[in-house]
Amino acid sequence: MSREFNGILPVIVSGLAQKIASEQSADESAILNKLYTFKLYALLEREDTEVWRYSVSLLYEIYQEELATGEVTFPS
């Protein structure tokens, strides 16, 4: 894993959890526990997918889609 990836992943995950918590008025630690079970997170933690390069806003949209449909799709 690259140093860039190791440094940025926790920041991105924290930012996404904060966004979800603020949008859903939920506890951030509960959101993190739920997020860790999502396909999106599995893809996010793999450096080679480059999902970690997406903005928190875009990741939130993908999260919402997975929450609603169980599927993960990415912008073309």
PyMOL commands that set and color helices and strands:
alter all, ss='L'
color gray80, all
select helices_A, chain A and resi 3-24+28-35+39-44+47-49+51-53+56-69
alter helices_A, ss='H'
color red, helices_A
deselect
rebuild
show_as cartoon
